[in-house]
Amino acid sequence: MNHNLAVQAASAERRRQEAREELQAGGQTLADLSKVSDRVSLLLAAIRMKRISRVSAVQGVLDVVESLRVGLFGFGESERYTLVVHEARRRRLHPIARAAHPAIPNHGRVWSFGQGHVGEAVRSNQLMVSGDIRHTAAWVRNPSTEAEDMRNYVSVMAKPYYRANGMPGGTITLTSGRVDHFTKSDATAAIAFDTIANFVNMV
């Protein structure tokens, strides 16, 4: 009887600790999103005054998100990541802004609508979340870079953004080198990513 009570008490305490950690993570995420929002406001003002281009503003959004990636998405300081915005041009997605771990080379890949998770996000018109893209139908093999791709691009989130006329403007994609870093579309990291995609859409 006492053993069962001890087990139940330990289980309850573990749930309370997990709840506390989730609340703390949520609070940090909100604080970091507020910082991104402040930067977006400044960038929008700079665009209106014709001091910077839209592409420069998009890069500015990625730069501040990159600096806050630990709190926003749960990255370790040394973990591999990429954050890329692609622009839609004639049913092809061209990279226009990028932030990434320095060890990951920039290949400047262009994707067709429906190709890979980048293109599939546009085709399906939804947020794509995968814990390990290497074992999905959307994985695209590049024989010359396969080994590094398998190491660098594991978990992924990708979401389309739209132009004023409702047509796809492009995608924003976040990758992690950690298995199951992103697994749930309602997780804190996914909610933060969804908000970042909306910020990119504003620029």
Phi and psi in degrees as a GROMACS rama.xvg file:
@    title "Ramachandran Plot"
@    xaxis  label "Phi"
@    yaxis  label "Psi"
@TYPE xy
-62.4125  -35.4735  ASN-2
-64.0556  -44.0406  HIS-3
-62.2359  -40.9764  ASN-4
-63.9709  -39.2505  LEU-5
-64.9433  -41.4399  ALA-6
-63.5098  -44.5836  VAL-7
-64.1626  -40.0204  GLN-8
-64.9797  -42.0028  ALA-9
-64.7512  -39.9911  ALA-10
-65.1097  -41.7615  SER-11
-64.422  -41.7181  ALA-12
-65.1964  -38.5967  GLU-13
-62.8029  -41.8241  ARG-14
-64.4906  -39.4847  ARG-15
-63.7901  -41.5058  ARG-16
-64.4409  -42.4438  GLN-17
-63.0974  -39.4665  GLU-18
-64.3443  -41.4635  ALA-19
-62.265  -43.0213  ARG-20
-64.7704  -38.7444  GLU-21
-65.0547  -41.1369  GLU-22
-64.7382  -41.4971  LEU-23
-64.217  -42.9106  GLN-24
-63.5403  -41.3535  ALA-25
-63.3701  -40.3166  GLY-26
-64.9625  -40.7759  GLY-27
-65.1682  -41.5596  GLN-28
-60.9982  -45.0651  THR-29
-62.197  -41.2743  LEU-30
-63.5849  -42.0668  ALA-31
-70.112  -38.4181  ASP-32
-64.2314  -33.2541  LEU-33
-63.9741  -38.9157  SER-34
-65.0753  -41.1849  LYS-35
-63.4364  -42.3696  VAL-36
-59.8824  -41.7636  SER-37
-61.7273  -42.4444  ASP-38
-65.9576  -40.4128  ARG-39
-61.0558  -40.8095  VAL-40
-60.1411  -42.301  SER-41
-66.3197  -40.4047  LEU-42
-66.5457  -40.1768  LEU-43
-63.2152  -39.5707  LEU-44
-64.4914  -39.6598  ALA-45
-66.1322  -36.0098  ALA-46
-64.4824  -45.7316  ILE-47
-60.1485  -35.0313  ARG-48
-86.3642  4.16574  MET-49
59.001  34.8521  LYS-50
-90.2033  -25.3461  ARG-51
-138.842  160.505  ILE-52
-85.4619  165.558  SER-53
-61.1573  -42.6658  ARG-54
-62.1253  -40.5913  VAL-55
-63.4772  -36.6575  SER-56
-67.2507  -41.4486  ALA-57
-61.1062  -42.5252  VAL-58
-62.5733  -36.0946  GLN-59
-63.2505  -37.4726  GLY-60
-63.1964  -46.8784  VAL-61
-63.1745  -36.9792  LEU-62
-62.6356  -43.5563  ASP-63
-71.9159  -36.5883  VAL-64
-62.813  -42.053  VAL-65
-58.9132  -41.1907  GLU-66
-68.132  -19.5513  SER-67
-110.817  15.0419  LEU-68
-62.0452  -28.8652  ARG-69
-64.6422  -50.5534  VAL-70
-74.199  -35.8808  GLY-71
-73.6575  -41.5879  LEU-72
-125.982  3.66139  PHE-73
74.2179  26.8121  GLY-74
-77.3024  145.191  PHE-75
-76.2428  157.065  GLY-76
-56.6103  -34.9641  GLU-77
-100.904  1.65463  SER-78
-69.8527  147.59  GLU-79
-79.055  140.319  ARG-80
-155.685  157.451  TYR-81
-137.941  145.957  THR-82
-134.384  114.891  LEU-83
-133.458  138.314  VAL-84
-108.595  125.616  VAL-85
-107.006  144.172  HIS-86
-108.679  135.543  GLU-87
-80.151  127.476  ALA-88
-140.806  110.709  ARG-89
51.9941  51.9234  ARG-90
62.9629  25.0599  ARG-91
-127.771  148.651  ARG-92
-112.026  111.342  LEU-93
-104.833  132.498  HIS-94
-69.1518  132.701  PRO-95
-121.804  -16.5503  ILE-96
-153.457  147.728  ALA-97
-155.246  142.131  ARG-98
-134.384  136.625  ALA-99
-159.86  159.756  ALA-100
-57.5455  137.123  HIS-101
-61.0085  -19.0533  PRO-102
-82.1663  -9.07835  ALA-103
-96.7365  116.698  ILE-104
-68.4374  152.586  PRO-105
-95.439  107.459  ASN-106
-91.8934  -12.7938  HIS-107
60.2695  39.754  GLY-108
-68.1788  139.575  ARG-109
-107.601  133.28  VAL-110
-116.314  146.097  TRP-111
-86.0815  155.816  SER-112
-56.1131  130.17  PHE-113
89.5156  -6.33396  GLY-114
-98.4698  127.17  GLN-115
63.7281  -179.386  GLY-116
-69.3058  -28.0422  HIS-117
-62.5326  -51.4001  VAL-118
-75.5539  -30.1156  GLY-119
-67.9719  -32.9084  GLU-120
-60.3443  -38.6425  ALA-121
-71.619  -47.0102  VAL-122
-60.6175  -40.7701  ARG-123
-90.273  -8.68316  SER-124
56.9934  48.8269  ASN-125
-158.586  166.134  GLN-126
-70.4538  126.746  LEU-127
-103.781  129.423  MET-128
-130.729  127.929  VAL-129
-141.234  135.146  SER-130
-77.9725  -21.7936  GLY-131
-159.262  94.9823  ASP-132
-72.5307  -13.4868  ILE-133
-66.85  -18.3614  ARG-134
-118.574  35.7236  HIS-135
-121.975  164.155  THR-136
-66.4528  -20.6328  ALA-137
-82.3501  -8.10378  ALA-138
-65.9676  129.722  TRP-139
-110.186  121.739  VAL-140
-81.6391  134.341  ARG-141
-125.075  96.4812  ASN-142
-50.2094  -36.0443  PRO-143
-73.7026  -19.6621  SER-144
-126.205  12.8652  THR-145
-55.1381  -45.7332  GLU-146
-61.7585  -46.6746  ALA-147
-72.4713  -33.569  GLU-148
-61.5923  -42.8449  ASP-149
-63.7545  -27.7745  MET-150
-86.4411  -35.6799  ARG-151
-89.1237  -35.5998  ASN-152
-113.532  96.0194  TYR-153
-117.126  -74.9965  VAL-154
-83.9514  148.231  SER-155
-148.584  147.027  VAL-156
-129.295  134.393  MET-157
-140.602  140.067  ALA-158
-146.681  139.703  LYS-159
-77.5262  155.453  PRO-160
-125.602  167.164  TYR-161
-130.868  154.121  TYR-162
-84.7093  171.567  ARG-163
-60.9058  -27.6226  ALA-164
-84.8935  4.39285  ASN-165
88.1412  -5.38408  GLY-166
-79.9658  152.491  MET-167
-59.301  128.339  PRO-168
-91.062  -25.6852  GLY-169
155.455  -155.037  GLY-170
-139.254  157.607  THR-171
-121.055  133.417  ILE-172
-131.621  134.029  THR-173
-121.187  127.873  LEU-174
-121.806  156.907  THR-175
-135.204  147.804  SER-176
-84.7636  4.659  GLY-177
-103.297  132.189  ARG-178
-62.7549  134.707  VAL-179
60.4207  25.6463  ASP-180
-63.2005  -42.9188  HIS-181
-116.809  121.825  PHE-182
-135.85  -21.386  THR-183
-128.848  134.226  LYS-184
-71.3075  -12.6601  SER-185
-106.721  7.63637  ASP-186
-71.8235  162.164  ALA-187
-56.0721  -43.743  THR-188
-62.7082  -39.4032  ALA-189
-67.7473  -38.3132  ALA-190
-65.6136  -41.8306  ILE-191
-62.7858  -43.0734  ALA-192
-63.2671  -42.0881  PHE-193
-58.962  -40.9172  ASP-194
-66.177  -41.7131  THR-195
-61.6874  -41.1673  ILE-196
-61.0299  -37.8946  ALA-197
-65.8115  -37.2946  ASN-198
-64.2492  -43.8344  PHE-199
-59.8012  -39.1333  VAL-200
-64.4904  -26.2129  ASN-201
-75.7024  -26.3035  MET-202
